[in-house]
Amino acid sequence: MSNSQLTRAPIATLHSVLDPKLNALNAIRLVLALSVIVWHSYPLTGTPSPGGPATQLLSEGGVDGFFAISGFLIVSSWMRRPSWWPFLQARFLRILPAFWVCLLATAIVIAPIGIALAGQSLPETYNADATRYVIDNAALRINDFGIGATPTGVPYPGVWNGSLWTLWWEFLCYLGVLALGVTRLLRFRLTLPLLFVACLAGLLLTDLHVTHNFYVANGSRFGIMFVAGALMYQLSRVVPARWAYVAVAGALVAASSLLPDYRVIAAIPLAYALITAGALLKVKALRLRNDISYGTYIYAFPVQQVLASAGLYRLGVGWFAALTVPFVAVLALASWFGVEKPALRLRRASRARPVAAELRPET
């Protein structure tokens, strides 16, 4: 038999292995959210960070992973249905209702419980401070981290929710996709690679202390991860999907933690490892129809501050993080079933026709 007669099995690509109905992307996002709980347990218990290369991955890898998966899903959402209003409506409904409820729940319930557990009374100005906290932060840009002077008497005072500030950058990435979509720049193959290079340049300028601009530093950090995920979607028909390559990508991420900014090398490997692992893990138990990763992320910090107000920060990082999880799980489930899932139904009900291949729910 000649070589021309031999048939070769097609190479498994990210596009070919990713089943919208059976993947572990939601499970991976939940793991990333839990990793953020672990990291925040260090400052919230007053424990010095472990130091060394592990600190960089533990402190930033969880959020970076969220942005990478989000870039993949959000760009794919636009490419499947390039219509500005449905796209923007979906983004608003996915992010804002649960965010607003979290602000209200923190101001009305969570913070007062924390203050009471600390053996304190509500300040006379609490109602005005709580109202200001909700209004000033309602547009996603976090301007007030605390409610008045609270919380006090904890290792990390003055902050009720130190996680929400990244959502503003997330939404800016959504608006960037919208802008590139309506101008049709997203159709050009070079658009995303050029954006990646621009973000990489911003990282290097920040790392080399050429600039200390807040917007350049954070825009480059979050932008490079979001674009890395978007590139995985753009190249999904040619990018091979194999566990061996996931292992290599993971090794590159670990090695890059020795650098001052691991993203300079690891942005694409991290995006590849997470998204490809999510595609390859075809385990029904890991296909989380109820996506509580977002609720876990937005409620973990205030729950931890309540536990710290009760003096439980003395348990140390491990026990403190473990104790946080069940309380957060309750709130995350309530957020999903009470706010996020109903909001998703509003989005789908407004569609003229269903999109069968959608990877939902999007971040």
SERO-4910 file (N, C-alpha, C, O; in steps of 0.05 Angstrom, whole numbers):
BEGIN
 pado doro    nc1    nc2    nc3   cac1   cac2   cac3    cc1    cc2    cc3    oc1    oc2    oc3
  Met    A     17    -24      0      0      0      0     18     25      0     36     27     16
  Ser    A     13     43    -18     29     67    -20     21     87      2      0     85     14
  Asn    A     40    106      6     34    126     26      9    142     20     -5    151     38
  Ser    A      4    147     -6    -19    163    -14    -45    149     -7    -66    161     -5
  Gln    A    -43    122     -4    -68    107      3    -73    106     32    -95     98     41
  Leu    A    -53    113     48    -56    112     77    -74    135     86    -70    158     76
  Thr    A    -92    130    103   -109    152    114   -100    158    142    -96    140    158
  Arg    A    -98    183    147    -89    191    173   -113    203    189   -130    216    177
  Ala    A   -113    197    214   -134    209    231   -130    239    232   -108    249    235
  Pro    A   -151    254    230   -149    283    231   -138    292    259   -144    280    279
  Ile    A   -122    313    258   -111    324    283   -134    336    299   -150    352    289
  Ala    A   -135    329    324   -155    341    342   -148    370    348   -127    375    359
  Thr    A   -165    388    341   -161    416    346   -179    425    368   -198    411    376
  Leu    A   -174    449    378   -191    460    400   -219    462    390   -238    457    405
  His    A   -223    470    366   -250    473    355   -264    446    353   -288    444    360
  Ser    A   -250    425    346   -263    399    342   -269    385    368   -288    369    369
  Val    A   -253    390    389   -258    376    414   -276    390    433   -287    378    451
  Leu    A   -281    416    428   -297    432    447   -327    427    441   -337    436    421
  Asp    A   -339    413    459   -368    407    457   -383    428    474   -380    428    499
  Pro    A   -400    445    462   -414    465    478   -431    452    500   -437    466    520
  Lys    A   -439    427    496   -457    415    516   -442    397    536   -454    387    555
  Leu    A   -416    394    532   -401    377    550   -372    387    552   -355    377    537
  Asn    A   -368    406    569   -341    416    574   -339    425    604   -359    426    618
  Ala    A   -315    430    612   -310    436    641   -302    465    645   -289    471    665
  Leu    A   -309    483    627   -301    511    630   -313    524    655   -299    539    669
  Asn    A   -338    518    661   -350    529    685   -336    518    710   -332    532    730
  Ala    A   -329    492    710   -315    480    732   -287    493    736   -279    498    759
  Ile    A   -274    499    714   -247    511    716   -250    539    727   -234    548    743
  Arg    A   -271    554    719   -275    581    729   -281    580    759   -273    598    774
  Leu    A   -295    559    768   -300    557    797   -274    552    812   -270    563    833
  Val    A   -257    535    801   -231    530    814   -215    556    815   -202    561    836
  Leu    A   -216    572    794   -202    598    794   -213    616    816   -197    630    830
  Ala    A   -239    617    819   -251    633    840   -243    624    868   -238    640    885
  Leu    A   -241    597    871   -232    587    897   -203    594    903   -195    598    926
  Ser    A   -187    595    881   -159    602    885   -157    631    895   -138    638    910
  Val    A   -175    648    886   -175    676    895   -182    677    925   -170    693    940
  Ile    A   -200    660    934   -205    658    963   -180    651    979   -175    664   1000
  Val    A   -165    632    969   -140    624    983   -121    648    984   -109    653   1005
  Trp    A   -118    662    961    -99    684    961   -108    706    980    -92    717    996
  His    A   -133    713    979   -143    735    997   -141    728   1026   -142    745   1043
  Ser    A   -139    702   1032   -138    694   1060   -111    703   1073   -110    705   1097
  Tyr    A    -91    708   1057    -66    718   1069    -69    746   1080    -65    750   1104
  Pro    A    -77    766   1064    -80    793   1076   -103    795   1096   -101    810   1115
  Leu    A   -124    779   1091   -147    782   1109   -143    769   1136   -159    773   1154
  Thr    A   -122    752   1138   -115    741   1164    -90    755   1175    -80    747   1197
  Gly    A    -80    774   1160    -55    787   1169    -30    770   1167    -11    774   1181
  Thr    A    -31    750   1149     -9    731   1145      8    740   1122     -2    745   1100
  Pro    A     34    743   1125     52    750   1103     49    730   1080     45    706   1085
  Ser    A     50    740   1055     48    722   1032     72    703   1032     93    709   1043
  Pro    A     69    679   1019     90    659   1020    116    668   1008    137    657   1014
  Gly    A    115    687    989    140    697    976    149    678    954    139    656    952
  Gly    A    168    687    938    178    670    917    160    670    893    140    684    892
  Pro    A    167    654    873    151    652    848    122    644    852    104    653    837
  Ala    A    116    628    873     89    619    877     70    641    882     46    640    876
  Thr    A     80    662    895     63    685    902     50    698    878     27    705    878
  Gln    A     66    701    857     56    714    833     33    698    820     12    710    813
  Leu    A     36    672    818     15    656    806     -9    655    824    -32    656    815
  Leu    A     -5    652    851    -28    650    869    -43    677    870    -68    677    872
  Ser    A    -29    699    870    -42    725    873    -56    735    848    -75    750    850
  Glu    A    -46    727    825    -56    738    800    -67    717    780    -82    724    762
  Gly    A    -59    692    783    -66    672    764    -96    667    762   -107    662    741
  Gly    A   -110    668    785   -139    663    785   -154    683    768   -170    676    751
  Val    A   -149    709    773   -163    730    758   -154    730    729   -170    734    711
  Asp    A   -128    726    724   -118    724    697   -132    702    681   -138    705    658
  Gly    A   -136    679    695   -149    657    682   -178    664    674   -188    656    653
  Phe    A   -192    678    692   -219    687    686   -219    704    660   -236    700    643
  Phe    A   -200    722    658   -200    740    635   -194    724    609   -205    730    588
  Ala    A   -176    704    611   -170    688    587   -194    673    578   -201    673    554
  Ile    A   -208    659    596   -232    644    588   -254    663    578   -268    657    559
  Ser    A   -256    686    591   -276    706    582   -270    716    554   -288    719    538
  Gly    A   -244    721    548   -237    730    521   -246    709    500   -256    717    479
  Phe    A   -241    684    506   -249    663    488   -279    662    483   -289    661    461
  Leu    A   -295    663    505   -324    661    503   -337    686    492   -355    684    476
  Ile    A   -327    709    499   -340    734    491   -335    739    461   -354    748    447
  Val    A   -311    735    452   -306    738    423   -321    718    407   -331    724    385
  Ser    A   -323    693    417   -338    673    402   -368    681    401   -381    675    382
  Ser    A   -377    693    423   -405    702    423   -411    723    402   -431    721    388
  Trp    A   -392    742    399   -396    763    379   -394    751    351   -410    758    333
  Met    A   -375    733    346   -372    722    320   -396    705    311   -402    703    288
  Arg    A   -409    692    331   -433    677    324   -457    694    318   -473    688    301
  Arg    A   -458    716    332   -481    734    329   -472    763    330   -474    776    351
  Pro    A   -461    774    308   -450    801    307   -471    823    306   -474    836    286
  Ser    A   -485    826    327   -506    846    329   -502    862    355   -501    849    377
  Trp    A   -499    888    354   -490    903    377   -509    903    400   -500    900    423
  Trp    A   -536    905    396   -554    907    418   -556    880    433   -554    880    458
  Pro    A   -561    857    420   -561    832    435   -535    827    450   -536    816    472
  Phe    A   -513    834    437   -487    830    451   -485    847    476   -478    837    497
  Leu    A   -492    872    474   -490    890    497   -510    883    518   -504    883    542
  Gln    A   -534    875    510   -555    867    529   -546    842    544   -549    841    569
  Ala    A   -534    823    530   -524    799    544   -503    805    564   -502    794    586
  Arg    A   -485    823    557   -463    831    576   -474    845    601   -466    839    623
  Phe    A   -493    863    596   -505    877    619   -519    857    637   -516    858    662
  Leu    A   -535    839    626   -551    821    642   -534    800    657   -541    791    678
  Arg    A   -510    794    645   -493    774    658   -478    786    682   -473    773    702
  Ile    A   -470    812    680   -453    824    700   -468    840    720   -465    837    744
  Leu    A   -485    859    711   -495    880    728   -516    872    749   -514    880    772
  Pro    A   -537    856    742   -557    850    763   -545    837    788   -551    846    810
  Ala    A   -528    817    784   -516    804    807   -497    823    822   -495    822    846
  Phe    A   -483    839    807   -465    859    819   -481    879    836   -473    884    859
  Trp    A   -503    889    826   -519    908    841   -530    895    866   -531    907    888
  Val    A   -540    871    864   -550    856    887   -528    852    908   -533    854    932
  Cys    A   -504    846    899   -481    843    917   -476    869    932   -471    868    956
  Leu    A   -476    891    918   -472    917    932   -493    922    953   -487    929    976
  Leu    A   -519    917    946   -540    921    965   -539    901    989   -542    909   1012
  Ala    A   -533    876    982   -531    856   1004   -508    863   1023   -510    859   1047
  Thr    A   -486    873   1012   -463    880   1029   -471    903   1047   -465    903   1071
  Ala    A   -484    924   1036   -490    948   1051   -512    943   1072   -511    953   1094
  Ile    A   -532    926   1064   -556    923   1082   -553    900   1101   -563    901   1124
  Val    A   -539    878   1093   -538    854   1110   -510    847   1119   -505    844   1143
  Ile    A   -492    843   1099   -466    831   1106   -450    849   1124   -439    840   1144
  Ala    A   -447    874   1116   -430    893   1132   -442    896   1160   -426    896   1180
  Pro    A   -468    901   1164   -479    903   1191   -474    878   1208   -468    880   1232
  Ile    A   -475    854   1196   -469    830   1211   -440    830   1219   -434    823   1242
  Gly    A   -422    837   1201   -394    838   1208   -388    858   1231   -373    852   1249
  Ile    A   -401    881   1229   -397    902   1250   -407    891   1277   -395    896   1298
  Ala    A   -430    878   1277   -441    867   1302   -423    845   1313   -418    844   1337
  Leu    A   -412    827   1296   -395    806   1305   -369    817   1317   -356    804   1333
  Ala    A   -361    841   1308   -337    853   1319   -343    867   1345   -325    878   1357
  Gly    A   -368    865   1355   -375    877   1380   -378    907   1379   -375    921   1399
  Gln    A   -385    917   1355   -387    946   1351   -416    953   1344   -432    936   1336
  Ser    A   -422    978   1346   -449    988   1338   -446   1002   1311   -424   1012   1304
  Leu    A   -468   1003   1297   -467   1017   1271   -462   1046   1276   -474   1058   1293
  Pro    A   -444   1058   1261   -439   1087   1263   -464   1103   1257   -482   1094   1243
  Glu    A   -466   1127   1269   -490   1143   1264   -493   1150   1235   -515   1154   1225
  Thr    A   -471   1151   1221   -472   1159   1192   -474   1134   1174   -471   1136   1150
  Tyr    A   -480   1111   1186   -479   1086   1170   -498   1087   1147   -491   1079   1124
  Asn    A   -523   1095   1151   -543   1094   1129   -534   1112   1106   -536   1104   1083
  Ala    A   -523   1135   1112   -514   1153   1091   -489   1141   1077   -487   1142   1053
  Asp    A   -471   1129   1093   -447   1117   1081   -454   1093   1064   -443   1089   1043
  Ala    A   -474   1077   1073   -482   1053   1058   -495   1062   1031   -490   1049   1011
  Thr    A   -511   1082   1032   -524   1092   1008   -503   1102    988   -504   1097    964
  Arg    A   -483   1116    999   -461   1126    982   -445   1103    970   -437   1104    947
  Tyr    A   -441   1082    986   -426   1059    977   -440   1046    953   -427   1039    933
  Val    A   -466   1043    954   -481   1031    932   -481   1049    907   -475   1040    885
  Ile    A   -487   1075    911   -489   1093    889   -463   1098    875   -461   1097    851
  Asp    A   -442   1103    891   -416   1109    880   -403   1086    864   -387   1090    846
  Asn    A   -411   1061    871   -400   1038    858   -418   1025    837   -410   1006    824
  Ala    A   -442   1036    834   -462   1023    817   -454   1021    788   -465   1003    774
  Ala    A   -436   1038    778   -429   1037    750   -404   1019    745   -391   1022    725
  Leu    A   -399   1001    763   -377    981    762   -350    992    770   -333    977    779
  Arg    A   -346   1018    767   -320   1030    775   -321   1033    806   -338   1048    816
  Ile    A   -304   1019    820   -305   1019    849   -291   1044    860   -267   1047    857
  Asn    A   -307   1061    872   -296   1086    883   -295   1085    914   -278   1098    926
  Asp    A   -313   1069    926   -313   1066    955   -310   1036    961   -327   1020    955
  Phe    A   -287   1029    974   -283   1002    981   -295    995   1009   -302    972   1014
  Gly    A   -296   1015   1026   -308   1011   1052   -334   1026   1054   -342   1041   1036
  Ile    A   -348   1021   1076   -373   1036   1082   -367   1054   1105   -366   1045   1128
  Gly    A   -362   1079   1099   -352   1097   1120   -324   1088   1128   -307   1083   1110
  Ala    A   -319   1085   1153   -293   1075   1163   -293   1045   1166   -272   1034   1173
  Thr    A   -315   1032   1162   -317   1003   1167   -307    988   1143   -308    998   1120
  Pro    A   -297    963   1147   -295    949   1173   -270    958   1189   -250    967   1177
  Thr    A   -272    956   1215   -249    962   1232   -244    938   1250   -261    921   1253
  Gly    A   -220    938   1263   -214    916   1281   -207    890   1267   -208    869   1280
  Val    A   -201    891   1241   -193    867   1226   -166    872   1214   -157    895   1212
  Pro    A   -152    851   1206   -125    855   1195   -124    871   1170   -103    883   1163
  Tyr    A   -147    873   1155   -147    888   1130   -171    907   1131   -192    902   1119
  Pro    A   -168    929   1145   -190    947   1150   -197    965   1126   -182    968   1108
  Gly    A   -222    976   1127   -230    996   1108   -239    985   1081   -244   1000   1063
  Val    A   -241    959   1078   -248    947   1052   -268    924   1057   -262    905   1072
  Trp    A   -292    927   1045   -312    905   1047   -311    886   1024   -317    862   1027
  Asn    A   -303    896   1001   -301    878    978   -278    887    960   -280    906    945
  Gly    A   -256    872    963   -232    879    947   -230    864    921   -209    864    907
  Ser    A   -252    850    913   -252    835    888   -266    850    865   -260    845    842
  Leu    A   -285    866    872   -303    878    851   -289    896    832   -299    900    810
  Trp    A   -266    907    839   -254    927    822   -246    916    795   -243    931    776
  Thr    A   -241    890    792   -233    879    767   -256    877    747   -251    875    723
  Leu    A   -281    878    756   -304    876    738   -305    900    719   -314    897    696
  Trp    A   -296    923    728   -296    946    710   -278    941    686   -285    948    664
  Trp    A   -255    929    691   -236    923    670   -247    901    652   -243    901    627
  Glu    A   -261    882    664   -274    861    648   -294    873    629   -295    866    605
  Phe    A   -310    892    639   -331    904    622   -318    922    600   -329    923    578
  Leu    A   -296    934    606   -281    949    586   -272    931    563   -272    939    540
  Cys    A   -264    907    570   -257    887    549   -281    880    532   -279    877    508
  Tyr    A   -304    878    545   -329    872    529   -334    895    510   -340    891    486
  Leu    A   -331    920    519   -336    943    502   -315    944    479   -321    953    457
  Gly    A   -291    935    485   -270    934    465   -278    914    442   -275    920    419
  Val    A   -289    891    450   -298    872    430   -321    884    414   -322    880    390
  Leu    A   -339    898    428   -362    910    414   -352    931    393   -361    931    371
  Ala    A   -332    947    401   -321    968    383   -308    955    359   -312    963    337
  Leu    A   -292    934    364   -279    920    342   -299    906    324   -294    903    300
  Gly    A   -320    897    337   -341    883    321   -356    901    303   -360    895    279
  Val    A   -366    923    313   -383    941    297   -367    955    275   -378    962    254
  Thr    A   -341    959    280   -324    971    260   -313    950    241   -298    957    222
  Arg    A   -319    925    246   -311    902    230   -281    897    230   -270    882    214
  Leu    A   -267    910    249   -238    904    252   -233    876    262   -212    865    257
  Leu    A   -253    865    276   -249    838    287   -248    817    265   -239    794    270
  Arg    A   -256    824    241   -256    805    219   -227    801    208   -221    781    195
  Phe    A   -210    821    213   -183    819    203   -165    802    220   -166    804    245
  Arg    A   -150    784    208   -134    765    223   -113    778    241   -105    767    261
  Leu    A   -103    802    232    -81    815    247    -91    831    270    -74    840    286
  Thr    A   -116    836    273   -126    854    294   -119    844    321   -107    859    337
  Leu    A   -126    819    327   -120    809    354    -90    806    359    -81    812    381
  Pro    A    -74    795    340    -45    794    345    -33    822    350    -15    825    367
  Leu    A    -42    842    336    -32    869    341    -40    879    368    -24    893    382
  Leu    A    -64    874    377    -73    881    403    -56    867    425    -49    879    445
  Phe    A    -50    842    420    -33    827    439     -6    840    441      5    843    463
  Val    A      6    847    419     32    860    419     31    887    434     49    894    449
  Ala    A      9    902    429      6    927    443      4    924    473     17    939    488
  Cys    A    -11    903    482    -13    898    511     14    888    522     22    896    544
  Leu    A     28    872    506     55    863    515     74    887    518     89    888    537
  Ala    A     72    906    499     89    930    502     82    945    527    100    956    540
  Gly    A     56    947    533     48    961    557     58    948    582     67    961    601
  Leu    A     58    921    583     69    906    605     99    912    609    108    917    631
  Leu    A    113    911    587    142    915    588    149    944    597    167    948    613
  Leu    A    134    963    587    139    991    595    133    994    625    147   1009    638
  Thr    A    113    980    635    107    982    663    128    967    680    137    977    700
  Asp    A    136    943    671    156    928    686    183    941    687    197    939    707
  Leu    A    189    955    665    215    969    664    214    997    676    233   1012    675
  His    A    191   1004    688    187   1030    702    189   1053    683    196   1075    691
  Val    A    184   1049    657    183   1071    638    158   1087    643    158   1112    640
  Thr    A    137   1074    651    112   1088    657    100   1076    683    104   1052    688
  His    A     87   1093    698     73   1084    722     43   1090    720     29   1091    740
  Asn    A     34   1093    695      6   1100    690    -12   1077    698     -9   1054    690
  Phe    A    -32   1084    714    -51   1064    725    -66   1050    702    -69   1025    703
  Tyr    A    -74   1065    682    -90   1053    661    -73   1036    642    -82   1015    632
  Val    A    -48   1044    637    -30   1028    621    -24   1002    635    -24    981    623
  Ala    A    -18   1004    661    -10    980    676    -33    959    677    -29    936    671
  Asn    A    -56    968    686    -79    949    689    -91    942    662   -100    919    658
  Gly    A    -92    962    644   -103    955    617    -86    935    603    -97    917    589
  Ser    A    -60    936    606    -42    917    594    -44    890    608    -45    869    594
  Arg    A    -46    890    634    -48    865    649    -73    849    642    -72    826    634
  Phe    A    -96    862    644   -121    848    638   -125    845    608   -136    824    599
  Gly    A   -116    864    593   -120    863    564   -104    840    552   -115    826    534
  Ile    A    -80    835    561    -64    814    548    -76    786    553    -75    769    536
  Met    A    -88    783    577   -101    757    583   -127    754    567   -133    732    557
  Phe    A   -143    775    565   -167    774    550   -162    768    521   -175    752    508
  Val    A   -142    782    510   -135    778    482   -123    751    477   -127    738    456
  Ala    A   -108    741    497    -97    713    494   -119    693    491   -118    675    474
  Gly    A   -140    696    507   -163    679    504   -177    682    477   -186    663    465
  Ala    A   -180    707    468   -192    713    443   -176    700    420   -187    690    401
  Leu    A   -149    700    422   -132    688    402   -137    658    401   -136    645    380
  Met    A   -142    646    424   -148    617    424   -173    611    408   -175    591    395
  Tyr    A   -193    629    409   -217    626    393   -210    630    363   -218    614    346
  Gln    A   -195    651    357   -189    656    329   -173    633    316   -177    628    293
  Leu    A   -156    621    332   -139    600    321   -149    572    328   -135    552    325
  Ser    A   -174    570    338   -183    545    349   -185    522    328   -184    499    335
  Arg    A   -187    529    302   -189    509    282   -161    497    274   -160    477    260
  Val    A   -140    510    283   -113    500    277    -97    493    302    -77    479    300
  Val    A   -105    503    325    -91    497    350    -97    468    358   -120    461    363
  Pro    A    -76    451    361    -81    424    369    -89    422    399    -80    439    415
  Ala    A   -106    404    405   -116    400    432   -107    373    443   -120    353    437
  Arg    A    -86    373    459    -76    348    470    -67    353    498    -57    374    505
  Trp    A    -70    332    515    -62    335    543    -32    340    545    -23    354    563
  Ala    A    -16    328    527     13    332    528     19    362    525     37    372    538
  Tyr    A      5    375    507     10    403    502      0    420    526     12    441    533
  Val    A    -21    411    539    -31    425    563     -9    424    585     -5    443    599
  Ala    A      4    400    587     25    397    607     48    415    601     60    428    619
  Val    A     56    417    575     78    435    567     71    464    573     87    479    583
  Ala    A     46    472    567     37    499    572     38    505    602     46    526    611
  Gly    A     29    485    618     30    489    647     58    492    658     63    508    676
  Ala    A     77    477    646    105    479    654    116    507    647    131    518    662
  Leu    A    108    518    624    117    544    616    106    566    635    120    585    642
  Val    A     81    562    643     69    581    662     85    580    689     91    601    700
  Ala    A     91    556    698    105    553    723    133    566    721    142    580    739
  Ala    A    147    561    699    174    571    695    173    602    693    192    615    702
  Ser    A    153    612    681    151    641    676    147    656    702    151    681    703
  Ser    A    138    642    723    134    656    749    160    665    761    160    681    780
  Leu    A    183    657    750    209    666    759    214    695    749    232    708    759
  Leu    A    199    704    729    202    730    718    187    751    735    169    743    750
  Pro    A    195    776    733    180    797    748    150    798    740    133    803    757
  Asp    A    144    792    715    116    792    706    113    767    689    122    766    666
  Tyr    A    100    747    701     99    721    687     83    722    661     86    705    644
  Arg    A     65    742    658     48    743    635     63    749    609     53    743    588
  Val    A     87    760    611    103    766    588    107    740    571    107    741    547
  Ile    A    111    718    586    114    692    572     89    675    574     82    661    555
  Ala    A     75    677    596     54    658    602     26    664    593      8    648    596
  Ala    A     21    688    582     -6    696    575    -19    675    557    -41    665    563
  Ile    A     -6    669    535    -18    649    516    -17    621    527    -37    607    524
  Pro    A      5    612    539      5    585    550    -17    581    572    -29    560    573
  Leu    A    -21    601    588    -42    599    609    -70    597    596    -86    581    604
  Ala    A    -74    614    576   -100    613    562   -104    586    549   -126    574    550
  Tyr    A    -83    576    536    -85    551    522    -91    528    542   -108    512    538
  Ala    A    -76    528    564    -78    506    584   -106    505    595   -118    483    597
  Leu    A   -117    528    603   -143    528    616   -166    522    596   -183    505    602
  Ile    A   -165    534    573   -187    530    554   -186    502    542   -207    489    539
  Thr    A   -162    492    536   -160    465    525   -167    444    545   -180    424    539
  Ala    A   -158    448    570   -166    429    591   -196    428    594   -208    407    598
  Gly    A   -209    452    593   -238    453    594   -251    438    572   -273    426    575
  Ala    A   -239    439    548   -250    425    525   -246    395    526   -263    380    519
  Leu    A   -223    387    537   -216    358    537   -229    343    560   -234    319    558
  Leu    A   -236    357    581   -249    345    604   -279    340    599   -295    357    606
  Lys    A   -284    318    586   -312    312    580   -324    293    601   -331    270    596
  Val    A   -326    304    625   -337    289    647   -363    303    656   -363    327    662
  Lys    A   -385    288    656   -411    300    661   -412    314    688   -425    334    692
  Ala    A   -397    302    708   -397    314    734   -384    342    735   -390    358    752
  Leu    A   -367    347    715   -354    373    713   -368    393    695   -359    416    692
  Arg    A   -389    384    682   -405    402    666   -425    416    684   -447    407    687
  Leu    A   -417    438    695   -433    452    715   -454    469    701   -448    491    692
  Arg    A   -479    459    701   -500    474    689   -506    499    705   -514    520    695
  Asn    A   -503    497    731   -507    520    749   -480    532    755   -464    522    771
  Asp    A   -474    554    742   -448    567    743   -446    586    767   -456    609    765
  Ile    A   -434    577    788   -433    594    812   -406    607    815   -399    618    836
  Ser    A   -390    607    794   -363    618    796   -364    649    800   -349    660    815
  Tyr    A   -382    662    786   -385    691    788   -394    699    817   -383    717    829
  Gly    A   -415    685    827   -424    690    854   -403    684    874   -400    699    894
  Thr    A   -387    663    870   -365    657    888   -345    680    889   -335    688    910
  Tyr    A   -339    690    865   -319    712    863   -329    738    877   -313    750    892
  Ile    A   -354    745    872   -362    771    883   -370    771    912   -369    792    925
  Tyr    A   -376    748    923   -384    747    952   -362    737    971   -365    741    995
  Ala    A   -341    726    960   -321    714    978   -308    735    996   -305    730   1020
  Phe    A   -300    758    985   -285    777   1001   -302    788   1025   -293    788   1047
  Pro    A   -327    797   1020   -343    806   1043   -349    785   1063   -350    790   1087
  Val    A   -353    760   1054   -356    738   1073   -331    735   1090   -333    731   1114
  Gln    A   -308    736   1078   -283    733   1093   -280    756   1113   -269    752   1135
  Gln    A   -288    780   1106   -286    802   1124   -305    798   1148   -299    806   1170
  Val    A   -328    786   1144   -346    780   1166   -333    760   1185   -334    763   1209
  Leu    A   -322    739   1173   -308    719   1189   -285    731   1204   -280    724   1228
  Ala    A   -270    749   1191   -248    763   1205   -258    780   1227   -246    782   1248
  Ser    A   -282    793   1223   -293    810   1244   -301    793   1269   -301    804   1291
  Ala    A   -307    768   1265   -313    750   1287   -288    739   1300   -290    723   1318
  Gly    A   -265    747   1290   -240    738   1302   -229    713   1291   -209    702   1301
  Leu    A   -242    702   1270   -234    676   1259   -209    678   1242   -199    657   1233
  Tyr    A   -199    702   1237   -174    704   1222   -151    691   1238   -130    685   1226
  Arg    A   -155    687   1264   -134    674   1280   -131    645   1273   -111    632   1282
  Leu    A   -149    633   1258   -147    605   1250   -124    601   1231   -114    578   1228
  Gly    A   -115    621   1218    -94    618   1198   -105    615   1170   -129    610   1167
  Val    A    -88    616   1150    -96    617   1122   -113    593   1114   -135    595   1103
  Gly    A   -103    569   1119   -116    544   1110   -144    541   1121   -163    537   1106
  Trp    A   -147    542   1147   -173    538   1160   -192    562   1153   -216    558   1149
  Phe    A   -180    585   1152   -197    609   1145   -209    606   1117   -232    612   1113
  Ala    A   -192    598   1098   -202    594   1070   -222    572   1069   -243    575   1056
  Ala    A   -217    550   1083   -236    527   1083   -262    535   1095   -283    526   1085
  Leu    A   -262    550   1116   -286    559   1130   -302    578   1112   -327    579   1114
  Thr    A   -289    593   1096   -302    612   1078   -320    598   1058   -342    608   1052
  Val    A   -310    576   1047   -323    563   1024   -352    557   1028   -368    564   1010
  Pro    A   -361    543   1049   -389    537   1051   -407    561   1053   -429    561   1042
  Phe    A   -398    582   1067   -415    606   1069   -417    620   1042   -439    629   1034
  Val    A   -395    620   1027   -396    633   1001   -413    616    982   -427    627    965
  Ala    A   -411    590    984   -427    572    967   -457    578    969   -471    578    949
  Val    A   -466    583    994   -494    589    998   -502    615    983   -522    616    969
  Leu    A   -485    635    986   -491    661    973   -489    659    943   -504    671    928
  Ala    A   -469    644    933   -465    640    905   -489    626    892   -498    633    870
  Leu    A   -499    605    906   -522    591    896   -547    609    895   -563    609    877
  Ala    A   -550    625    916   -572    644    917   -570    664    895   -590    672    882
  Ser    A   -546    674    890   -541    693    868   -548    680    841   -561    693    824
  Trp    A   -540    655    837   -545    642    811   -574    637    807   -585    645    786
  Phe    A   -588    625    826   -616    618    822   -634    642    826   -656    643    813
  Gly    A   -626    661    842   -644    684    847   -640    707    829   -658    724    826
  Val    A   -616    710    818   -610    734    802   -598    727    774   -609    736    754
  Glu    A   -576    712    774   -562    708    749   -578    691    729   -580    699    705
  Lys    A   -589    669    737   -604    652    719   -629    665    709   -635    664    685
  Pro    A   -645    679    726   -668    694    715   -659    715    695   -673    720    676
  Ala    A   -637    728    700   -627    749    681   -620    736    654   -625    747    633
  Leu    A   -608    712    655   -602    698    631   -627    691    615   -627    691    591
  Arg    A   -648    684    630   -673    678    616   -684    702    602   -695    700    580
  Leu    A   -681    726    614   -690    750    601   -675    755    575   -686    763    555
  Arg    A   -649    749    576   -633    752    552   -642    733    530   -645    741    507
  Arg    A   -646    708    537   -654    689    517   -682    693    506   -687    689    483
  Ala    A   -700    703    524   -727    708    515   -729    731    495   -747    732    479
  Ser    A   -709    749    496   -709    772    478   -698    765    450   -699    782    432
  Arg    A   -687    741    447   -675    734    422   -696    728    400   -717    717    406
  Ala    A   -689    735    376   -707    729    354   -706    699    348   -727    688    340
  Arg    A   -683    687    352   -680    658    348   -658    648    365   -639    663    371
  Pro    A   -659    623    374   -638    612    391   -612    607    376   -613    603    352
  Val    A   -590    608    390   -564    602    379   -555    575    390   -547    574    414
  Ala    A   -557    554    375   -554    527    386   -526    522    396   -523    507    416
  Ala    A   -506    534    384   -478    527    391   -466    545    412   -442    544    417
  Glu    A   -483    561    426   -471    580    444   -459    566    469   -470    547    480
  Leu    A   -436    576    476   -423    566    501   -432    583    523   -422    605    527
  Arg    A   -451    574    539   -462    591    559   -459    578    586   -456    554    588
  Pro    A   -461    593    608   -465    622    608   -438    637    605   -418    627    615
  Glu    A   -438    659    593   -413    674    589   -408    690    614   -426    696    630
  Thr    A   -383    698    618   -375    714    640   -384    743    636   -380    760    653
***
